[in-house]
Amino acid sequence: MIKIGEVLVSDDIKEKEFVCNLTKCKGACCVEGDYGAPLEEEELTILAEIYPKVKPYLSKEGIAEIEKQGTHVLDDDGDLSTPIIAGRECVYAIYDEKKVLKCGIEQAYNDGKISFKKPISCHLYPIRIAKKKNFEAVNYHKWHICSDACTLGKELQVPLYKFLKDPLIRKYGEAWYKELVEVIEK
């Protein structure tokens, strides 16, 4: 375990190798699981504000669920998350021409329509953050749907903390990330 400020980082973050392989998994993390993507409290207002600009990117099923449930929901555990369609994909997920799931929010961001990339939990995946009273724990979420990403990461020799450099900086800042790298590479 590594401690950077008030954040505990699992050893898996430095030891596991990982590079998303969308050609193999087809964006399964946007459709598999019991709930939508975890959301942070401050993202709720952002999702409501950007929805009109993101809406043209979404599927008719995703729009229908958002119109019915809202831009976010409380899951069965009482945690904030994105709504899902018929117990399956996230309402913000869209299929590209190759039937790969991508994020409609991220597509709007890439097109310059909004300044919010996507929920931080999605950007950080397969890292999951557990919030405790006085600290946060950064953990690797091992899931069979990412086995091809683990294989590609091992082949390319890319550790998880390097693959997720941008979202880690987005979440914790440049100085925090620099300290993490220094501690890992000692």
Backbone as ProteinMPNN parsed JSONL, in Angstrom:
{"seq_chain_A": "MIKIGEVLVSDDIKEKEFVCNLTKCKGACCVEGDYGAPLEEEELTILAEIYPKVKPYLSKEGIAEIEKQGTHVLDDDGDLSTPIIAGRECVYAIYDEKKVLKCGIEQAYNDGKISFKKPISCHLYPIRIAKKKNFEAVNYHKWHICSDACTLGKELQVPLYKFLKDPLIRKYGEAWYKELVEVIEK", "coords_chain_A": {"N_chain_A": [[0.851, -1.179, 0.0], [0.51, 2.216, -0.786], [0.887, 5.495, 0.438], [-0.234, 8.613, -0.395], [-0.502, 11.779, 0.46], [-3.73, 12.089, 1.697], [-4.569, 9.759, 0.553], [-4.802, 6.366, -0.035], [-3.107, 4.036, -1.934], [-3.482, 1.123, -3.68], [-1.164, -1.592, -4.043], [-1.524, -2.94, -6.411], [-1.954, -0.991, -8.35], [0.526, -0.117, -9.139], [1.664, -2.525, -9.885], [0.053, -4.071, -11.643], [-0.494, -4.554, -15.133], [-1.945, -2.875, -17.886], [-3.948, -2.032, -20.655], [-6.571, -0.639, -22.269], [-8.528, -2.52, -24.554], [-10.446, -2.09, -26.821], [-11.193, -3.205, -29.251], [-11.381, -5.859, -28.718], [-12.974, -6.185, -26.321], [-15.189, -4.636, -26.796], [-16.209, -2.497, -25.349], [-17.342, -3.464, -22.996], [-17.469, -2.736, -20.293], [-19.273, -0.701, -20.147], [-21.703, -1.869, -20.291], [-21.922, -4.225, -18.823], [-22.555, -5.578, -15.533], [-24.31, -4.73, -12.454], [-25.244, -2.177, -11.99], [-25.237, 1.302, -13.066], [-22.55, 3.603, -13.904], [-20.576, 4.659, -11.129], [-21.135, 7.8, -9.507], [-19.952, 11.047, -8.537], [-20.935, 13.415, -6.078], [-20.621, 16.125, -6.925], [-20.763, 15.836, -9.652], [-23.391, 15.623, -10.388], [-24.832, 18.055, -10.849], [-23.4, 18.92, -13.053], [-23.984, 16.9, -14.962], [-26.738, 17.356, -15.306], [-26.664, 19.953, -16.381], [-25.207, 19.619, -18.791], [-26.715, 17.851, -20.228], [-28.637, 18.705, -22.327], [-26.841, 19.25, -24.44], [-25.552, 16.859, -24.768], [-27.539, 15.083, -25.354], [-28.223, 14.832, -28.214], [-26.344, 12.945, -28.995], [-27.007, 10.554, -27.899], [-28.649, 7.303, -27.647], [-32.04, 6.495, -28.615], [-33.248, 4.938, -26.69], [-31.636, 5.425, -24.458], [-32.129, 8.163, -24.077], [-34.877, 8.047, -23.502], [-34.842, 6.686, -21.017], [-33.409, 8.527, -19.438], [-35.171, 10.681, -19.54], [-37.211, 9.557, -18.112], [-36.053, 8.669, -15.627], [-34.138, 10.572, -14.899], [-30.917, 12.303, -14.963], [-29.253, 10.964, -13.306], [-29.242, 8.348, -10.812], [-30.124, 6.721, -7.682], [-28.557, 3.811, -6.734], [-29.28, 0.358, -5.791], [-27.803, 0.117, -3.482], [-27.836, 2.596, -2.453], [-26.062, 4.369, -3.543], [-24.88, 6.97, -5.719], [-25.383, 6.85, -9.214], [-25.111, 6.35, -12.802], [-28.08, 6.089, -14.76], [-29.388, 2.977, -16.115], [-30.186, 1.067, -19.072], [-32.832, -1.061, -19.305], [-31.699, -2.858, -17.407], [-29.17, -3.166, -18.43], [-26.978, -1.597, -20.531], [-25.314, 1.54, -19.828], [-27.067, 4.64, -19.803], [-25.774, 6.628, -21.16], [-24.154, 5.41, -22.944], [-23.137, 4.66, -26.254], [-23.316, 3.044, -29.427], [-20.76, 2.542, -31.805], [-19.973, 2.485, -35.354], [-18.793, 0.002, -35.586], [-20.001, -1.502, -33.71], [-19.02, -1.105, -31.162], [-19.158, -0.122, -27.839], [-19.244, 3.181, -26.719], [-18.795, 6.336, -25.024], [-21.353, 8.68, -24.934], [-21.223, 11.157, -23.683], [-18.471, 11.613, -23.655], [-18.043, 11.686, -26.397], [-19.388, 14.045, -27.124], [-17.755, 15.808, -25.741], [-15.295, 15.365, -27.098], [-16.021, 16.433, -29.53], [-16.065, 19.079, -28.927], [-18.324, 20.229, -27.791], [-18.925, 20.278, -25.087], [-17.259, 20.802, -21.885], [-16.737, 18.836, -20.066], [-15.359, 15.73, -19.633], [-16.201, 13.01, -18.989], [-17.874, 11.013, -16.459], [-15.783, 10.747, -13.587], [-15.362, 8.211, -12.518], [-15.656, 6.54, -14.692], [-13.609, 7.435, -16.354], [-11.403, 6.725, -14.829], [-11.55, 3.955, -14.762], [-9.979, 0.752, -14.864], [-9.738, 1.426, -12.174], [-11.13, 1.828, -9.001], [-12.521, 3.95, -6.565], [-12.654, 4.017, -3.126], [-14.35, 5.713, -0.717], [-13.568, 6.761, 2.45], [-13.943, 7.767, 5.904], [-11.765, 9.536, 6.651], [-10.018, 9.354, 4.525], [-9.223, 8.353, 1.109], [-9.343, 5.361, -0.792], [-7.564, 3.928, -3.356], [-8.153, 1.535, -5.631], [-7.572, -1.4, -7.623], [-9.899, -2.767, -9.811], [-10.485, -5.875, -10.527], [-11.734, -7.661, -13.227], [-13.257, -10.049, -15.242], [-14.025, -9.243, -17.805], [-12.11, -7.515, -18.636], [-9.872, -8.927, -19.325], [-8.542, -9.056, -21.799], [-7.469, -6.506, -21.904], [-5.636, -6.627, -19.86], [-3.893, -8.529, -20.902], [-2.966, -7.134, -23.188], [-1.793, -4.927, -21.922], [0.269, -6.203, -20.52], [1.724, -7.215, -22.664], [2.549, -4.818, -23.885], [3.853, -3.728, -21.786], [2.81, -1.788, -19.913], [2.222, -0.23, -17.006], [-0.592, 0.061, -14.775], [-0.807, 2.575, -13.409], [0.491, 4.276, -15.175], [-0.976, 3.967, -17.547], [-3.349, 5.126, -16.729], [-2.695, 7.782, -16.251], [-3.678, 10.428, -17.053], [-6.463, 10.497, -16.076], [-5.897, 10.085, -13.325], [-4.433, 12.376, -12.703], [-6.418, 14.245, -13.289], [-8.209, 13.648, -11.215], [-6.685, 13.854, -8.781], [-4.666, 15.735, -9.119], [-1.691, 17.254, -10.553], [0.69, 17.461, -8.941], [0.224, 15.514, -6.98], [0.152, 13.194, -8.575], [2.752, 13.203, -9.579], [4.208, 12.769, -7.229], [3.267, 10.199, -6.611], [4.369, 8.716, -8.769], [7.107, 9.115, -8.24], [7.365, 7.765, -5.759], [6.646, 5.144, -6.517], [8.592, 4.54, -8.449], [10.969, 4.535, -7.053]], "CA_chain_A": [[0.0, 0.0, 0.0], [1.251, 3.473, -0.885], [0.099, 6.618, 0.94], [0.103, 9.913, -0.967], [-1.458, 12.671, 1.108], [-4.782, 11.335, 2.39], [-5.021, 8.753, -0.402], [-4.108, 5.081, 0.001], [-3.071, 3.459, -3.276], [-3.198, -0.308, -3.685], [0.036, -2.01, -4.778], [-1.935, -3.359, -7.758], [-1.888, 0.158, -9.262], [1.882, -0.092, -9.702], [2.092, -3.85, -10.335], [-0.763, -4.597, -12.748], [-0.312, -3.933, -16.452], [-3.298, -2.719, -18.418], [-4.238, -1.094, -21.746], [-7.89, -0.969, -22.826], [-8.485, -3.157, -25.86], [-11.843, -1.996, -27.249], [-11.485, -4.093, -30.386], [-11.698, -7.179, -28.154], [-14.051, -6.192, -25.314], [-16.334, -3.899, -27.366], [-16.755, -1.558, -24.365], [-18.193, -4.242, -22.092], [-17.638, -2.1, -18.975], [-20.428, 0.208, -20.237], [-22.941, -2.643, -20.37], [-21.939, -5.31, -17.841], [-22.674, -5.192, -14.132], [-25.652, -4.577, -11.903], [-25.622, -0.767, -11.914], [-24.512, 2.216, -13.932], [-21.262, 4.082, -13.404], [-20.636, 5.47, -9.908], [-21.026, 9.248, -9.71], [-19.631, 11.874, -7.386], [-21.968, 14.426, -5.808], [-20.413, 17.324, -7.757], [-21.046, 15.544, -11.059], [-24.836, 15.634, -10.628], [-25.173, 19.336, -11.471], [-22.76, 18.931, -14.378], [-24.774, 16.045, -15.857], [-27.998, 18.053, -15.614], [-26.349, 21.107, -17.232], [-24.718, 19.234, -20.124], [-27.637, 16.925, -20.889], [-29.15, 19.167, -23.628], [-25.792, 19.173, -25.467], [-25.184, 15.447, -24.922], [-28.728, 14.359, -25.813], [-28.17, 14.421, -29.626], [-25.4, 11.84, -29.181], [-27.491, 9.365, -27.207], [-29.643, 6.44, -28.293], [-33.422, 6.836, -28.227], [-33.508, 4.216, -25.444], [-30.942, 6.164, -23.406], [-32.885, 9.403, -23.863], [-36.135, 7.688, -22.841], [-34.551, 6.385, -19.612], [-33.048, 9.781, -18.761], [-36.402, 11.462, -19.403], [-38.013, 8.881, -17.094], [-35.366, 8.545, -14.337], [-33.235, 11.683, -14.631], [-29.544, 12.125, -15.432], [-28.588, 10.083, -12.348], [-30.148, 7.61, -9.923], [-29.534, 6.033, -6.54], [-28.633, 2.367, -6.974], [-29.86, -0.415, -4.682], [-26.966, 0.306, -2.296], [-27.954, 3.992, -2.049], [-24.974, 5.147, -4.136], [-25.201, 7.689, -6.949], [-24.867, 6.211, -10.422], [-25.816, 6.654, -14.04], [-29.161, 5.131, -15.028], [-29.096, 1.976, -17.14], [-31.302, 0.715, -19.953], [-33.332, -2.437, -19.162], [-30.75, -3.672, -16.658], [-27.974, -3.435, -19.243], [-25.979, -0.553, -20.734], [-25.451, 2.891, -19.304], [-27.875, 5.498, -20.69], [-24.877, 7.512, -21.923], [-23.39, 4.576, -23.868], [-23.575, 4.649, -27.654], [-22.59, 2.098, -30.272], [-20.199, 3.101, -33.03], [-20.27, 1.702, -36.566], [-18.249, -1.346, -35.414], [-20.743, -2.073, -32.585], [-18.252, -0.923, -29.941], [-19.784, 0.872, -26.961], [-18.456, 4.348, -26.342], [-19.54, 7.249, -24.168], [-21.941, 9.832, -25.595], [-20.689, 12.356, -23.039], [-17.105, 11.792, -24.154], [-18.113, 12.08, -27.811], [-19.729, 15.476, -27.122], [-16.52, 16.47, -25.299], [-14.333, 15.293, -28.208], [-16.513, 17.323, -30.583], [-15.993, 20.45, -28.447], [-19.652, 20.713, -27.382], [-18.919, 20.431, -23.634], [-15.904, 20.768, -21.31], [-16.7, 17.714, -19.125], [-15.008, 14.546, -20.435], [-17.119, 11.939, -18.596], [-17.724, 10.811, -15.023], [-14.423, 10.361, -13.211], [-15.289, 6.757, -12.305], [-15.478, 5.934, -16.022], [-12.281, 7.819, -16.825], [-10.417, 5.995, -14.033], [-11.729, 2.508, -14.774], [-10.479, -0.173, -13.854], [-9.539, 1.855, -10.792], [-12.31, 2.242, -8.247], [-12.151, 4.7, -5.373], [-13.496, 3.818, -1.944], [-14.239, 6.879, 0.16], [-13.693, 6.481, 3.878], [-14.152, 8.999, 6.679], [-10.618, 10.445, 6.62], [-9.124, 9.091, 3.397], [-9.752, 7.605, -0.029], [-8.546, 4.202, -1.177], [-7.524, 3.728, -4.806], [-8.013, 0.089, -5.815], [-7.76, -2.01, -8.938], [-11.084, -3.62, -9.876], [-10.23, -6.963, -11.471], [-12.987, -8.151, -13.787], [-12.949, -10.914, -16.391], [-14.26, -8.572, -19.089], [-10.906, -6.754, -18.972], [-8.718, -9.825, -19.472], [-7.793, -8.666, -22.996], [-6.731, -5.288, -21.552], [-4.501, -7.081, -19.055], [-2.974, -9.167, -21.841], [-2.338, -6.079, -23.996], [-0.925, -4.162, -21.023], [1.46, -7.024, -20.263], [2.463, -7.254, -23.931], [3.137, -3.495, -24.102], [4.53, -3.392, -20.532], [2.288, -0.51, -19.431], [1.578, -0.376, -15.692], [-1.881, 0.728, -14.622], [-0.667, 3.984, -13.044], [0.885, 5.033, -16.375], [-2.117, 3.955, -18.458], [-4.379, 6.033, -16.207], [-2.061, 9.039, -15.843], [-4.563, 11.591, -17.216], [-7.548, 10.541, -15.089], [-5.36, 10.247, -11.971], [-4.137, 13.807, -12.572], [-7.716, 14.922, -13.233], [-8.803, 13.403, -9.898], [-5.874, 14.238, -7.623], [-3.748, 16.835, -9.424], [-0.362, 16.992, -11.123], [1.678, 17.249, -7.874], [-0.066, 14.215, -6.37], [0.577, 12.147, -9.503], [4.219, 13.232, -9.625], [4.65, 12.111, -6.004], [2.98, 8.777, -6.781], [5.375, 8.158, -9.678], [8.392, 9.099, -7.522], [7.337, 6.686, -4.763], [6.619, 3.86, -7.23], [9.813, 4.297, -9.215], [12.145, 4.49, -6.164]], "C_chain_A": [[0.894, 1.239, 0.0], [0.338, 4.579, -0.36], [0.645, 7.905, 0.329], [-0.935, 10.887, -0.425], [-2.449, 11.844, 1.914], [-5.375, 10.247, 1.487], [-4.151, 7.504, -0.268], [-4.23, 4.429, -1.368], [-2.649, 1.998, -3.169], [-1.93, -0.597, -4.486], [-0.299, -2.462, -6.196], [-1.8, -2.224, -8.772], [-0.501, 0.266, -9.885], [2.259, -1.423, -10.355], [1.323, -4.394, -11.529], [-0.484, -3.825, -14.029], [-1.652, -3.967, -17.168], [-3.314, -1.687, -19.549], [-5.58, -1.511, -22.34], [-7.749, -1.502, -24.242], [-9.922, -3.239, -26.385], [-12.181, -2.895, -28.427], [-11.865, -5.493, -29.899], [-12.923, -7.147, -27.243], [-15.309, -5.476, -25.788], [-16.987, -2.94, -26.364], [-17.656, -2.221, -23.342], [-18.415, -3.571, -20.741], [-18.799, -1.107, -18.974], [-21.764, -0.539, -20.225], [-23.04, -3.742, -19.312], [-22.088, -4.763, -16.425], [-24.118, -4.967, -13.73], [-26.172, -3.151, -11.944], [-24.873, 0.032, -12.966], [-23.199, 2.625, -13.29], [-21.449, 4.875, -12.11], [-20.429, 6.95, -10.232], [-20.632, 9.926, -8.405], [-20.69, 12.971, -7.284], [-21.838, 15.633, -6.738], [-20.681, 17.087, -9.243], [-22.535, 15.641, -11.382], [-25.285, 16.911, -11.332], [-24.613, 19.404, -12.885], [-23.58, 18.109, -15.365], [-26.085, 16.722, -16.258], [-27.754, 19.215, -16.583], [-25.968, 20.694, -18.65], [-25.709, 18.374, -20.901], [-28.179, 17.453, -22.222], [-28.115, 19.074, -24.757], [-25.36, 17.735, -25.748], [-26.321, 14.662, -25.577], [-28.67, 13.951, -27.292], [-27.246, 13.234, -29.907], [-25.959, 10.504, -28.685], [-28.495, 8.56, -28.026], [-31.033, 6.864, -27.841], [-33.796, 6.136, -26.922], [-32.857, 4.933, -24.25], [-31.677, 7.445, -23.051], [-34.176, 9.101, -23.1], [-35.908, 7.401, -21.352], [-34.187, 7.643, -18.83], [-34.291, 10.634, -18.542], [-37.285, 10.879, -18.291], [-37.367, 8.964, -15.701], [-34.541, 9.759, -13.928], [-31.829, 11.352, -15.093], [-28.709, 11.26, -14.487], [-29.651, 9.412, -11.48], [-29.383, 7.191, -8.671], [-29.671, 4.542, -6.813], [-29.188, 1.663, -5.731], [-29.066, -0.292, -3.383], [-27.049, 1.742, -1.772], [-26.841, 4.879, -2.573], [-25.443, 5.818, -5.426], [-24.601, 6.961, -8.143], [-25.637, 6.695, -11.643], [-26.966, 5.66, -14.183], [-28.706, 4.113, -16.077], [-30.376, 1.645, -17.902], [-31.632, -0.762, -19.762], [-32.328, -3.356, -18.471], [-29.455, -3.938, -17.386], [-27.068, -2.199, -19.325], [-26.35, 0.783, -20.109], [-26.234, 3.737, -20.305], [-27.011, 6.398, -21.568], [-24.038, 6.732, -22.944], [-24.005, 4.623, -25.264], [-22.726, 3.636, -28.421], [-22.027, 2.824, -31.478], [-20.507, 2.165, -34.199], [-19.744, 0.273, -36.487], [-18.906, -2.069, -34.232], [-19.926, -2.089, -31.288], [-18.947, 0.155, -29.124], [-18.792, 1.962, -26.614], [-19.346, 5.253, -25.523], [-20.044, 8.454, -24.963], [-21.46, 11.139, -25.001], [-19.298, 12.644, -23.59], [-17.1, 12.207, -25.623], [-18.457, 13.563, -27.941], [-18.512, 16.303, -26.704], [-15.502, 16.513, -26.443], [-14.72, 16.219, -29.356], [-16.521, 18.788, -30.151], [-17.322, 21.047, -28.001], [-19.733, 21.003, -25.88], [-17.476, 20.359, -23.129], [-15.722, 19.65, -20.282], [-16.47, 16.442, -19.918], [-15.98, 13.389, -20.231], [-16.982, 11.771, -17.096], [-16.335, 10.272, -14.683], [-14.308, 8.853, -12.988], [-15.084, 6.02, -13.623], [-14.066, 6.199, -16.536], [-11.196, 7.018, -16.102], [-10.491, 4.476, -14.186], [-10.551, 1.819, -15.447], [-10.106, 0.182, -12.407], [-10.897, 2.238, -10.218], [-11.826, 2.91, -6.968], [-13.167, 4.419, -4.272], [-13.263, 5.015, -1.026], [-14.509, 6.448, 1.59], [-13.806, 7.822, 4.605], [-13.001, 9.996, 6.505], [-9.669, 10.229, 5.447], [-9.895, 8.447, 2.252], [-8.799, 6.465, -0.318], [-8.689, 3.99, -2.681], [-7.193, 2.259, -5.047], [-8.221, -0.321, -7.264], [-8.973, -2.93, -8.873], [-10.841, -4.682, -10.954], [-11.561, -7.554, -11.913], [-12.66, -8.915, -15.058], [-13.136, -10.21, -17.733], [-13.048, -7.761, -19.541], [-9.684, -7.645, -19.171], [-7.888, -9.479, -20.712], [-6.978, -7.397, -22.753], [-5.506, -5.638, -20.709], [-3.444, -7.725, -19.951], [-2.231, -8.123, -22.67], [-1.389, -5.24, -23.141], [0.372, -4.886, -20.733], [2.358, -7.062, -21.511], [3.204, -5.936, -24.175], [3.921, -2.993, -22.894], [4.14, -1.999, -20.023], [1.602, -0.733, -18.078], [0.321, 0.489, -15.608], [-1.742, 2.218, -14.299], [-0.215, 4.843, -14.221], [-0.261, 5.087, -17.383], [-3.16, 4.977, -18.029], [-3.809, 7.352, -15.695], [-3.037, 10.218, -15.923], [-5.727, 11.598, -16.227], [-7.054, 10.661, -13.645], [-5.002, 11.706, -11.705], [-5.438, 14.595, -12.478], [-8.322, 14.812, -11.829], [-8.002, 14.037, -8.766], [-4.87, 15.365, -7.877], [-2.372, 16.362, -9.87], [0.671, 16.671, -10.035], [1.488, 15.889, -7.208], [0.446, 13.096, -7.273], [2.105, 12.061, -9.566], [4.787, 12.518, -8.397], [4.418, 10.606, -6.081], [4.045, 8.107, -7.645], [6.731, 8.062, -8.979], [8.455, 7.953, -6.511], [7.397, 5.316, -5.454], [7.97, 3.544, -7.86], [11.094, 4.344, -8.388], [12.724, 3.106, -6.135]], "O_chain_A": [[1.904, 1.292, 0.701], [-0.852, 4.602, -0.675], [1.814, 8.247, 0.502], [-2.106, 10.831, -0.802], [-2.054, 10.998, 2.717], [-6.536, 9.866, 1.64], [-2.927, 7.572, -0.372], [-5.332, 4.287, -1.898], [-1.587, 1.684, -2.631], [-1.653, 0.068, -5.484], [0.546, -2.377, -7.088], [-1.553, -2.486, -9.949], [-0.367, 0.693, -11.032], [3.079, -1.452, -11.273], [1.894, -5.112, -12.35], [-0.267, -2.614, -14.013], [-2.398, -4.941, -17.078], [-2.756, -0.598, -19.41], [-5.709, -2.62, -22.859], [-6.949, -0.998, -25.031], [-10.534, -4.307, -26.394], [-13.331, -3.304, -28.586], [-12.581, -6.222, -30.585], [-13.814, -7.986, -27.375], [-16.386, -5.691, -25.233], [-18.163, -2.603, -26.498], [-18.621, -1.619, -22.872], [-19.441, -3.805, -20.102], [-19.264, -0.709, -17.906], [-22.826, 0.079, -20.158], [-24.145, -4.144, -18.946], [-21.773, -3.601, -16.168], [-25.027, -5.008, -14.559], [-27.382, -2.924, -11.935], [-23.997, -0.485, -13.66], [-22.787, 2.071, -12.271], [-22.379, 5.676, -12.005], [-19.649, 7.302, -11.116], [-20.94, 9.44, -7.316], [-21.263, 13.394, -8.288], [-22.836, 16.109, -7.279], [-20.813, 18.043, -10.007], [-22.898, 15.734, -12.555], [-26.037, 16.852, -12.305], [-25.275, 19.888, -13.802], [-23.846, 18.561, -16.478], [-26.489, 16.661, -17.419], [-28.545, 19.436, -17.5], [-26.366, 21.351, -19.611], [-25.554, 18.192, -22.108], [-28.182, 16.696, -23.193], [-28.481, 18.844, -25.909], [-24.863, 17.43, -26.833], [-26.075, 13.682, -26.279], [-29.034, 12.819, -27.611], [-27.363, 12.592, -30.951], [-25.43, 9.445, -29.024], [-29.106, 9.068, -28.966], [-31.186, 7.515, -26.807], [-34.572, 6.673, -26.132], [-33.45, 5.035, -23.176], [-31.834, 7.778, -21.877], [-34.527, 9.815, -22.161], [-36.702, 7.831, -20.515], [-34.61, 7.806, -17.686], [-34.451, 11.243, -17.484], [-38.012, 11.608, -17.616], [-38.037, 9.285, -14.719], [-34.272, 9.957, -12.743], [-31.574, 10.244, -15.565], [-27.591, 10.868, -14.824], [-30.8, 9.851, -11.424], [-28.158, 7.295, -8.611], [-30.768, 4.057, -7.092], [-29.523, 2.312, -4.74], [-29.593, -0.566, -2.304], [-26.414, 2.076, -0.772], [-26.68, 6.011, -2.115], [-26.3, 5.29, -6.134], [-23.456, 6.51, -8.097], [-26.67, 7.355, -11.531], [-26.838, 4.507, -13.77], [-27.762, 4.358, -16.828], [-31.487, 1.906, -17.439], [-30.794, -1.622, -20.032], [-32.127, -4.494, -18.894], [-28.709, -4.842, -17.008], [-26.464, -1.798, -18.33], [-27.52, 1.102, -19.896], [-26.082, 3.571, -21.515], [-27.468, 6.877, -22.606], [-23.295, 7.331, -23.721], [-25.225, 4.626, -25.427], [-21.561, 3.41, -28.094], [-22.718, 3.626, -32.107], [-21.22, 1.174, -34.041], [-20.197, -0.588, -37.242], [-18.429, -3.119, -33.801], [-20.106, -2.958, -30.435], [-19.286, 1.217, -29.646], [-17.644, 1.691, -26.261], [-20.53, 4.966, -25.345], [-19.258, 9.163, -25.591], [-21.301, 12.126, -25.718], [-18.985, 13.78, -23.947], [-16.249, 12.99, -26.046], [-17.883, 14.262, -28.776], [-18.27, 17.376, -27.256], [-14.918, 17.56, -26.724], [-13.856, 16.728, -30.07], [-16.937, 19.654, -30.921], [-17.427, 22.264, -27.849], [-20.505, 21.858, -25.447], [-16.581, 19.914, -23.847], [-14.65, 19.536, -19.688], [-17.277, 16.095, -20.781], [-16.519, 12.85, -21.197], [-16.061, 12.333, -16.503], [-15.786, 9.442, -15.407], [-13.251, 8.277, -13.246], [-14.412, 4.99, -13.662], [-13.412, 5.31, -17.081], [-10.179, 6.672, -16.703], [-9.566, 3.778, -13.77], [-10.143, 2.257, -16.523], [-10.157, -0.673, -11.524], [-11.704, 2.892, -10.878], [-10.84, 2.483, -6.365], [-14.374, 4.565, -4.464], [-12.137, 5.293, -0.615], [-15.54, 5.85, 1.896], [-13.768, 8.881, 3.979], [-13.24, 11.175, 6.241], [-8.616, 10.864, 5.385], [-11.052, 8.052, 2.399], [-7.591, 6.586, -0.114], [-9.798, 3.885, -3.205], [-6.102, 1.793, -4.717], [-8.946, 0.325, -8.02], [-9.067, -3.776, -7.984], [-10.978, -4.41, -12.146], [-12.406, -7.902, -11.089], [-11.855, -8.452, -15.866], [-12.464, -10.556, -18.704], [-12.967, -7.364, -20.704], [-8.56, -7.144, -19.183], [-6.663, -9.594, -20.684], [-5.907, -7.232, -23.337], [-4.458, -5.005, -20.839], [-2.247, -7.494, -19.778], [-1.014, -8.21, -22.838], [-0.301, -4.882, -23.591], [1.442, -4.278, -20.699], [3.581, -6.955, -21.418], [4.352, -5.939, -24.619], [4.578, -1.955, -22.965], [4.992, -1.155, -19.744], [0.538, -1.347, -18.009], [0.2, 1.51, -16.285], [-2.474, 3.038, -14.851], [-0.518, 6.036, -14.253], [-0.497, 6.124, -18.003], [-3.784, 5.622, -18.872], [-4.384, 7.969, -14.798], [-3.2, 10.938, -14.938], [-5.963, 12.623, -15.588], [-7.727, 11.278, -12.82], [-5.238, 12.216, -10.61], [-5.546, 15.517, -11.67], [-8.885, 15.781, -11.319], [-8.573, 14.684, -7.888], [-4.286, 15.891, -6.929], [-1.954, 15.236, -9.601], [1.443, 15.723, -10.178], [2.459, 15.195, -6.908], [1.094, 12.161, -6.803], [2.671, 10.968, -9.602], [5.742, 11.75, -8.513], [5.273, 9.824, -5.666], [4.562, 7.049, -7.287], [7.427, 7.054, -9.105], [9.466, 7.256, -6.414], [8.128, 4.43, -5.01], [8.434, 2.405, -7.807], [12.188, 4.211, -8.936], [13.715, 2.865, -5.447]]}, "name": "protein", "num_of_chains": 1, "seq": "MIKIGEVLVSDDIKEKEFVCNLTKCKGACCVEGDYGAPLEEEELTILAEIYPKVKPYLSKEGIAEIEKQGTHVLDDDGDLSTPIIAGRECVYAIYDEKKVLKCGIEQAYNDGKISFKKPISCHLYPIRIAKKKNFEAVNYHKWHICSDACTLGKELQVPLYKFLKDPLIRKYGEAWYKELVEVIEK"}
